[in-house]
Amino acid sequence: MPRILARTLWILVVVTGIWASLLLLWLLIGLFWPGMGQPQIMALPEDALKVWIAHFLLDMAQAFPALFLSSIVLAFSFVLKPTDFPMENRSLPEAKTLSQISLLLILGSSFLAFLVLFTEPVARDFLAQAAYKVKQTSALEQAFMRIRNEDSQARDPEEKLVFGQEESALLQRLLLLRPKARFFTKSSPFDYEFEYQIIRSHIELEKFFDLRLLPKAQSVQAGDERPAVEMIRSAERLAEVPVFERNDYQINHLAYQVLLRLINGEDQGLPANEELLQKAKALITLSWQDVSEKTLSSSERRRASYFFRKGKSLGDYQFKNYLEAYYGFQELHRENPQDAEVARYEGLALGHLQKTVLFAEDMDVLFQVPGWDNVAFRNPSPDLPIQDTDTIELVHIGRLLDTSQGTFVKDFEVLRYRKDGTVLLHWTAPYGKWVNGEVFFNVWHKNRPDPLYPKIELQTEGNHLYKTGELTPPPYHLQIHVDDLAFLAQNELPEAWGTFDLMSHAADLKSLGVDPLPWQTEFVFRFLSPLAFLALSFATVFVAWLLRSSATGKMPWIWRSLVIILPLILGGVVEVTSWIMRLLTSGLLSKFGFATAFVSLSSAFVGLMVAFLVASWVELSRHRPR
């Protein structure tokens, strides 16, 4: 290996090792004393080591340009001697020397390109995902604790069962999010697995025993203080009413009170009124017979109604009217929980509906998961009755959630207006599902046949959400990719997106009315950074050799402090150069366009490299042995 390459790489290894040790110490100080060292890293306990390693690698990748330039300065100013250059007994020795130097610098720039275009984006994306998991876990835990507090205050078993199902769903998401967090930790307020098993056991017990509070029984009426004769007369007057209008319960109560008085008095040795006693017994018998007959007839009517409605629901299911069948079977199941056929068809109908219908209760649980909040944009291709350039349609999404089951929206709002401020159409929808460029709003309550369709706030002639004769809301056409909205909604720096994302979503972002200058600047900066760094490296070699120490080949002890100081100084130089390059790139892009700016900057950096190569050739020729 040429001496130039070997000695420079050896210095780079030493400088990198020292810098890595200092950075490691800085991270450890921040780990044990958060207020002193590196700011605390957001990570879940099970991901802490991986996040810490990713953070360390990202910091080292960012420090590489300064470390590489420092090793060049140290090598060409202090370590390399004139005899290390192949300047003797060769034709064109300057070309041989410059080829070795160029090989060294190209290797460094290639490694920087790998870091800039691959390592840094991957590391940043991993750290962003780790931070998002922390926020998501915190939000889910807070939602679970809030629902648990509401559950502890609930008294209705039906309501407690609903709360239990919501808690179970949240715990399932936490277990999917943190599959290795099986035990209580300092960062978690509860044990997910334990809580999940307890809640599921309670729900299964509720279903098994079908625990329901009975309708509140009427409080027992206090004893009537009226004379027994008057009470019997009141009961007889009530008995004269036609049978289906008669208050048999009141008759039974009055007669029973008289019977108790007479029996108690007889037990105490008081004379009993036999006539009143017989009347009381007769009224009790009469009222009980009437109650039995009415109960039997109403039970038969209910039974006939039950089988009629069951047949109707089975017919709805057979003809694929799953929505009507589901609510019909649900009502029948409440009346008779022991009917296994009804329970089975209710579950089958629900399974079919979940493919086409959104249930508000499921959406309430789903949107406990954090998503992109308050996304507002202009619909680039609205479905207008008459296409004109003066009509604008704005869309606002309260929360956008992209999951493995699909993309869901919450608090969806559309405002269509003219440029003069005239509002043409305004409507809102609580929930929706985004599928292949269309948002569907077929939302219903899960426990009652009550739809949650979009609400029309204002509409004008020719601007309607529902077409004539439509009863269900039509899909809303939205030819935008979800990732584009996520890009608009994120608060991350552009570096959080990889080069592929910046290129593949360029046209869609532009159609949304987003100024392409920021991401075009980022794209040019990413791809030309290695070329710019190569030009800066040639300049550093020339300056370092020009200002080399008189005692070359032997580095004094006092100058070895430069191993630590130089990376800090040159790191500042790299940052300033990067800042200037961004400003220059942005200015050229805004004035001349993408293609011209890209070609101009590339040519400028190549020209700088040629200039420093020529200058280095001249400098080396001055020291060529004669």
PyMOL commands that set and color helices and strands:
alter all, ss='L'
color gray80, all
select helices_A, chain A and resi 3-32+45-79+82-84+93-153+157-177+192-209+228-239+243-245+248-267+274-318+322-335+340-353+360-366+482-489+494-496+499-504+506-511+517-546+557-592+594-622
alter helices_A, ss='H'
color red, helices_A
select strands_A, chain A and resi 358-359+372-378+391-403+406-418+423-435+438-440+443-444+455-459+476-477
alter strands_A, ss='S'
color yellow, strands_A
deselect
rebuild
show_as cartoon
